Amino acid sequence: MKACHTYGRTVEVVGVDTPPKGPNETMRVVCAWCGRELRPGKGQLSHGICLPCAKALDSRCAEACPSVD
């Protein structure tokens, strides 16, 4: 997936920024663009990007960003 700087933000791969604090605490991950819950949990909140938002961003980047050879 490309990172698009034209829209003033870059996109990171869905994941966890920091590990959970304990064995029973699961990191909660939501899409930073639409708010869809990607991974339910009771622990800290982290942000990623869901597949529909990633596809939309890639198509906008393909139109707006110059190709890199």
PESUL-V935147 format. One record per pair of residues at least 4 apart in sequence whose C-alpha atoms are under 8 Angstrom apart, sorted by the first residue. I is the first residue (numbers start at 1). J is the second residue. D is the distance in Angstrom with one decimal. If there is no record, write none. Layout:
# PESUL-V935147
i=I j=J d=D
i=I j=J d=D
This chain:
# PESUL-V935147
i=1 j=54 d=7.5
i=1 j=58 d=6.6
i=2 j=11 d=7.9
i=2 j=58 d=6.3
i=2 j=61 d=7.3
i=3 j=9 d=8.0
i=3 j=10 d=5.0
i=3 j=11 d=5.6
i=3 j=12 d=7.9
i=3 j=61 d=7.9
i=4 j=8 d=7.7
i=4 j=9 d=6.7
i=4 j=10 d=5.6
i=4 j=11 d=7.5
i=4 j=57 d=7.7
i=4 j=58 d=8.0
i=4 j=61 d=5.7
i=4 j=65 d=7.1
i=5 j=9 d=5.6
i=5 j=10 d=6.1
i=6 j=61 d=7.8
i=6 j=64 d=7.1
i=6 j=65 d=7.0
i=11 j=48 d=8.0
i=11 j=49 d=7.4
i=12 j=48 d=6.5
i=12 j=49 d=7.3
i=13 j=48 d=6.2
i=13 j=49 d=6.8
i=14 j=47 d=7.3
i=14 j=48 d=4.1
i=14 j=49 d=5.6
i=14 j=50 d=7.5
i=15 j=29 d=7.6
i=15 j=46 d=8.0
i=15 j=47 d=7.7
i=15 j=48 d=6.2
i=16 j=27 d=7.2
i=16 j=29 d=7.5
i=16 j=46 d=6.4
i=16 j=47 d=7.9
i=17 j=46 d=6.7
i=19 j=27 d=7.6
i=20 j=25 d=5.8
i=20 j=26 d=5.9
i=20 j=27 d=5.8
i=20 j=43 d=7.0
i=20 j=44 d=7.5
i=21 j=25 d=6.4
i=25 j=41 d=7.3
i=25 j=42 d=6.2
i=25 j=43 d=5.1
i=26 j=40 d=7.8
i=26 j=41 d=4.8
i=26 j=42 d=5.9
i=26 j=43 d=5.1
i=26 j=44 d=7.7
i=27 j=39 d=7.6
i=27 j=40 d=7.5
i=27 j=41 d=5.4
i=27 j=42 d=6.7
i=27 j=43 d=4.8
i=27 j=44 d=5.2
i=27 j=45 d=6.2
i=27 j=46 d=7.0
i=28 j=37 d=7.8
i=28 j=38 d=7.8
i=28 j=39 d=5.5
i=28 j=40 d=5.1
i=28 j=41 d=4.4
i=28 j=42 d=6.4
i=28 j=43 d=6.0
i=28 j=44 d=6.0
i=28 j=45 d=4.9
i=28 j=46 d=6.1
i=29 j=37 d=6.2
i=29 j=38 d=5.4
i=29 j=39 d=4.9
i=29 j=40 d=6.7
i=29 j=41 d=7.7
i=29 j=45 d=5.9
i=29 j=46 d=4.8
i=29 j=47 d=5.4
i=29 j=48 d=6.5
i=30 j=35 d=5.6
i=30 j=36 d=5.5
i=30 j=37 d=4.4
i=30 j=38 d=5.1
i=30 j=39 d=6.9
i=30 j=45 d=7.5
i=30 j=46 d=6.5
i=30 j=47 d=5.1
i=30 j=48 d=6.1
i=30 j=49 d=7.4
i=31 j=35 d=4.8
i=31 j=36 d=5.2
i=31 j=37 d=6.4
i=31 j=38 d=6.6
i=31 j=47 d=5.7
i=31 j=48 d=5.0
i=31 j=49 d=4.4
i=31 j=50 d=5.6
i=32 j=47 d=5.3
i=32 j=48 d=5.8
i=32 j=49 d=5.9
i=33 j=49 d=6.8
i=33 j=53 d=6.9
i=34 j=53 d=7.5
i=36 j=50 d=7.4
i=38 j=48 d=7.9
i=38 j=50 d=7.0
i=49 j=53 d=6.5
i=49 j=54 d=6.3
i=50 j=54 d=6.1
i=51 j=55 d=6.1
i=52 j=56 d=6.3
i=53 j=57 d=6.1
i=54 j=58 d=6.1
i=55 j=59 d=6.3
i=56 j=60 d=6.3
i=57 j=61 d=6.1
i=58 j=62 d=6.1
i=59 j=63 d=6.6
i=60 j=64 d=6.1
i=61 j=65 d=5.2
i=62 j=66 d=7.6
i=62 j=67 d=7.6
